[in-house]
Amino acid sequence: MKEKTWIGILLAVVGIWILLPIIGVTIGWLFSLLFPLLLIGVGVIGWRNNSRIIGGAFLAVGAVLLLAKLSKVIFLVLAVLLVIWGVSMLTKKRY
């Protein structure tokens, strides 16, 4: 693509990003999930380009941030699995 095309796309995205809160649409939750994924992506690129210290640092920070964001979901899944495991242990026949 030409340079002017990329600048046009960037200007349109920034304009939409500024306009959305004005019309009442909030997307903060999306950015809070995308930022850790962006850090992980930068870390993977750094790791592949033989910059293991910087890549590893970005990967670690991104993974910790993503884990913090998804901790409620992880604990919900863990709780459901524990309940299923407990019920399955109660319903097994013992000889």
VOLUMSE-316172 format. One line per field, with one value per atom (N, C-alpha, C): residue in one letter; chain; atom name; y, x, z. Coordinates in steps of 0.2 Angstrom, whole numbers, plus 5000, padded with zeros to 4 digits. Layout:
<atoms>
resn: (A, ...)
chain: (A, ...)
name: (CA, ...)
c2: (Y, ...)
c1: (X, ...)
c3: (Z, ...)
</atoms>
This chain:
<atoms>
resn: (M, M, M, K, K, K, E, E, E, K, K, K, T, T, T, W, W, W, I, I, I, G, G, G, I, I, I, L, L, L, L, L, L, A, A, A, V, V, V, V, V, V, G, G, G, I, I, I, W, W, W, I, I, I, L, L, L, L, L, L, P, P, P, I, I, I, I, I, I, G, G, G, V, V, V, T, T, T, I, I, I, G, G, G, W, W, W, L, L, L, F, F, F, S, S, S, L, L, L, L, L, L, F, F, F, P, P, P, L, L, L, L, L, L, L, L, L, I, I, I, G, G, G, V, V, V, G, G, G, V, V, V, I, I, I, G, G, G, W, W, W, R, R, R, N, N, N, N, N, N, S, S, S, R, R, R, I, I, I, I, I, I, G, G, G, G, G, G, A, A, A, F, F, F, L, L, L, A, A, A, V, V, V, G, G, G, A, A, A, V, V, V, L, L, L, L, L, L, L, L, L, A, A, A, K, K, K, L, L, L, S, S, S, K, K, K, V, V, V, I, I, I, F, F, F, L, L, L, V, V, V, L, L, L, A, A, A, V, V, V, L, L, L, L, L, L, V, V, V, I, I, I, W, W, W, G, G, G, V, V, V, S, S, S, M, M, M, L, L, L, T, T, T, K, K, K, K, K, K, R, R, R, Y, Y, Y)
chain: (A, A, A, A, A, A, A, A, A, A, A, A, A, A, A, A, A, A, A, A, A, A, A, A, A, A, A, A, A, A, A, A, A, A, A, A, A, A, A, A, A, A, A, A, A, A, A, A, A, A, A, A, A, A, A, A, A, A, A, A, A, A, A, A, A, A, A, A, A, A, A, A, A, A, A, A, A, A, A, A, A, A, A, A, A, A, A, A, A, A, A, A, A, A, A, A, A, A, A, A, A, A, A, A, A, A, A, A, A, A, A, A, A, A, A, A, A, A, A, A, A, A, A, A, A, A, A, A, A, A, A, A, A, A, A, A, A, A, A, A, A, A, A, A, A, A, A, A, A, A, A, A, A, A, A, A, A, A, A, A, A, A, A, A, A, A, A, A, A, A, A, A, A, A, A, A, A, A, A, A, A, A, A, A, A, A, A, A, A, A, A, A, A, A, A, A, A, A, A, A, A, A, A, A, A, A, A, A, A, A, A, A, A, A, A, A, A, A, A, A, A, A, A, A, A, A, A, A, A, A, A, A, A, A, A, A, A, A, A, A, A, A, A, A, A, A, A, A, A, A, A, A, A, A, A, A, A, A, A, A, A, A, A, A, A, A, A, A, A, A, A, A, A, A, A, A, A, A, A, A, A, A, A, A, A)
name: (N, CA, C, N, CA, C, N, CA, C, N, CA, C, N, CA, C, N, CA, C, N, CA, C, N, CA, C, N, CA, C, N, CA, C, N, CA, C, N, CA, C, N, CA, C, N, CA, C, N, CA, C, N, CA, C, N, CA, C, N, CA, C, N, CA, C, N, CA, C, N, CA, C, N, CA, C, N, CA, C, N, CA, C, N, CA, C, N, CA, C, N, CA, C, N, CA, C, N, CA, C, N, CA, C, N, CA, C, N, CA, C, N, CA, C, N, CA, C, N, CA, C, N, CA, C, N, CA, C, N, CA, C, N, CA, C, N, CA, C, N, CA, C, N, CA, C, N, CA, C, N, CA, C, N, CA, C, N, CA, C, N, CA, C, N, CA, C, N, CA, C, N, CA, C, N, CA, C, N, CA, C, N, CA, C, N, CA, C, N, CA, C, N, CA, C, N, CA, C, N, CA, C, N, CA, C, N, CA, C, N, CA, C, N, CA, C, N, CA, C, N, CA, C, N, CA, C, N, CA, C, N, CA, C, N, CA, C, N, CA, C, N, CA, C, N, CA, C, N, CA, C, N, CA, C, N, CA, C, N, CA, C, N, CA, C, N, CA, C, N, CA, C, N, CA, C, N, CA, C, N, CA, C, N, CA, C, N, CA, C, N, CA, C, N, CA, C, N, CA, C, N, CA, C, N, CA, C, N, CA, C, N, CA, C, N, CA, C, N, CA, C, N, CA, C, N, CA, C, N, CA, C)
c2: (4994, 5000, 5006, 5011, 5018, 5021, 5025, 5029, 5033, 5036, 5040, 5036, 5030, 5025, 5024, 5022, 5021, 5027, 5033, 5039, 5040, 5039, 5040, 5035, 5028, 5023, 5025, 5028, 5030, 5036, 5041, 5046, 5044, 5040, 5038, 5034, 5030, 5026, 5030, 5035, 5040, 5044, 5046, 5050, 5046, 5040, 5035, 5034, 5033, 5032, 5039, 5045, 5051, 5051, 5049, 5050, 5046, 5040, 5034, 5037, 5039, 5041, 5047, 5051, 5057, 5055, 5049, 5047, 5041, 5040, 5036, 5028, 5027, 5020, 5020, 5015, 5015, 5008, 5008, 5002, 5001, 5004, 5003, 4996, 4992, 4985, 4982, 4984, 4980, 4982, 4989, 4991, 4988, 4986, 4983, 4976, 4973, 4966, 4966, 4971, 4971, 4973, 4977, 4980, 4974, 4969, 4963, 4959, 4958, 4954, 4958, 4964, 4968, 4967, 4967, 4966, 4959, 4954, 4947, 4947, 4950, 4950, 4953, 4959, 4962, 4958, 4954, 4949, 4944, 4941, 4936, 4938, 4944, 4947, 4948, 4950, 4951, 4945, 4940, 4933, 4930, 4931, 4928, 4931, 4938, 4942, 4941, 4936, 4935, 4940, 4944, 4948, 4945, 4940, 4936, 4939, 4944, 4947, 4952, 4956, 4961, 4957, 4952, 4948, 4945, 4942, 4938, 4943, 4949, 4954, 4956, 4957, 4959, 4953, 4947, 4942, 4941, 4941, 4940, 4946, 4952, 4957, 4956, 4955, 4954, 4948, 4943, 4937, 4938, 4942, 4943, 4948, 4953, 4958, 4954, 4949, 4946, 4941, 4938, 4933, 4937, 4943, 4947, 4949, 4951, 4952, 4946, 4940, 4935, 4930, 4933, 4929, 4927, 4931, 4929, 4923, 4923, 4918, 4912, 4912, 4906, 4903, 4907, 4904, 4902, 4905, 4902, 4895, 4894, 4888, 4883, 4885, 4880, 4878, 4883, 4881, 4876, 4877, 4872, 4865, 4865, 4859, 4855, 4859, 4856, 4853, 4856, 4854, 4848, 4847, 4842, 4836, 4837, 4832, 4829, 4833, 4831, 4827, 4829, 4826, 4819, 4819, 4812, 4807, 4810, 4806, 4803, 4807, 4805, 4800, 4800, 4795, 4789, 4788, 4782, 4776, 4770, 4765, 4762, 4761, 4758, 4751, 4747, 4740, 4738)
c1: (5004, 5000, 5004, 5002, 5005, 5005, 5010, 5011, 5004, 5002, 4996, 4990, 4989, 4984, 4984, 4990, 4991, 4990, 4992, 4990, 4983, 4979, 4972, 4969, 4971, 4968, 4969, 4975, 4977, 4973, 4972, 4968, 4960, 4958, 4951, 4950, 4955, 4954, 4955, 4959, 4960, 4953, 4951, 4944, 4938, 4938, 4933, 4934, 4940, 4942, 4940, 4941, 4939, 4931, 4928, 4921, 4916, 4919, 4915, 4913, 4917, 4915, 4910, 4910, 4906, 4899, 4898, 4891, 4889, 4893, 4891, 4893, 4898, 4900, 4907, 4908, 4914, 4917, 4924, 4927, 4934, 4934, 4939, 4941, 4936, 4937, 4940, 4939, 4943, 4950, 4951, 4958, 4962, 4959, 4962, 4964, 4960, 4962, 4967, 4967, 4971, 4978, 4979, 4986, 4990, 4988, 4992, 4994, 4989, 4990, 4995, 4995, 5000, 5007, 5008, 5014, 5017, 5012, 5014, 5017, 5013, 5015, 5022, 5023, 5030, 5035, 5033, 5038, 5040, 5035, 5036, 5040, 5039, 5043, 5050, 5051, 5058, 5061, 5058, 5061, 5063, 5059, 5061, 5067, 5068, 5073, 5079, 5080, 5086, 5087, 5082, 5083, 5079, 5082, 5078, 5077, 5081, 5080, 5074, 5074, 5069, 5062, 5063, 5057, 5054, 5058, 5056, 5052, 5055, 5052, 5045, 5045, 5038, 5033, 5035, 5031, 5029, 5033, 5032, 5027, 5028, 5024, 5017, 5016, 5010, 5006, 5010, 5006, 5004, 5007, 5005, 4999, 4999, 4993, 4987, 4988, 4983, 4980, 4984, 4982, 4978, 4980, 4976, 4969, 4969, 4962, 4958, 4960, 4956, 4956, 4958, 4958, 4951, 4946, 4939, 4936, 4938, 4936, 4939, 4946, 4950, 4947, 4946, 4943, 4936, 4932, 4926, 4926, 4930, 4931, 4934, 4939, 4942, 4936, 4932, 4927, 4922, 4920, 4915, 4919, 4925, 4928, 4929, 4930, 4930, 4924, 4918, 4912, 4910, 4912, 4911, 4915, 4921, 4925, 4923, 4920, 4918, 4911, 4907, 4901, 4902, 4907, 4909, 4912, 4915, 4918, 4912, 4907, 4902, 4897, 4897, 4892, 4896, 4902, 4905, 4903, 4903, 4901, 4908, 4907, 4913, 4912, 4917, 4916, 4920)
c3: (5000, 5000, 5000, 4998, 4997, 5004, 5005, 5012, 5013, 5008, 5009, 5012, 5009, 5011, 5019, 5021, 5028, 5032, 5030, 5034, 5034, 5029, 5029, 5033, 5033, 5038, 5045, 5047, 5053, 5056, 5051, 5053, 5054, 5050, 5051, 5057, 5059, 5065, 5071, 5071, 5077, 5077, 5072, 5072, 5075, 5073, 5076, 5083, 5085, 5092, 5096, 5094, 5097, 5097, 5092, 5091, 5095, 5096, 5100, 5107, 5111, 5118, 5117, 5112, 5112, 5111, 5107, 5105, 5110, 5115, 5121, 5120, 5116, 5115, 5118, 5123, 5127, 5125, 5124, 5122, 5126, 5132, 5136, 5138, 5139, 5141, 5135, 5129, 5123, 5123, 5124, 5125, 5131, 5136, 5142, 5140, 5136, 5134, 5128, 5124, 5118, 5120, 5125, 5127, 5129, 5134, 5135, 5129, 5125, 5119, 5114, 5114, 5110, 5113, 5120, 5123, 5121, 5122, 5120, 5113, 5108, 5101, 5100, 5103, 5103, 5106, 5111, 5114, 5110, 5106, 5101, 5096, 5093, 5088, 5090, 5096, 5099, 5100, 5102, 5103, 5097, 5092, 5085, 5082, 5084, 5081, 5085, 5089, 5093, 5099, 5101, 5106, 5112, 5115, 5120, 5126, 5128, 5135, 5134, 5129, 5128, 5126, 5122, 5120, 5126, 5130, 5136, 5141, 5142, 5146, 5144, 5138, 5135, 5136, 5134, 5135, 5142, 5147, 5154, 5156, 5155, 5157, 5154, 5147, 5144, 5147, 5148, 5151, 5158, 5162, 5169, 5168, 5164, 5163, 5161, 5156, 5153, 5158, 5162, 5168, 5173, 5174, 5179, 5176, 5170, 5167, 5166, 5165, 5164, 5171, 5176, 5182, 5184, 5184, 5185, 5181, 5175, 5170, 5172, 5174, 5175, 5182, 5187, 5193, 5192, 5188, 5187, 5184, 5179, 5175, 5180, 5185, 5190, 5195, 5197, 5201, 5198, 5192, 5189, 5188, 5186, 5186, 5193, 5198, 5205, 5207, 5205, 5207, 5203, 5196, 5192, 5195, 5197, 5199, 5206, 5210, 5216, 5216, 5211, 5210, 5207, 5202, 5199, 5204, 5209, 5214, 5219, 5220, 5224, 5221, 5214, 5211, 5209, 5209, 5208, 5212, 5210, 5214, 5217, 5224, 5227, 5229, 5228, 5229, 5235)
</atoms>
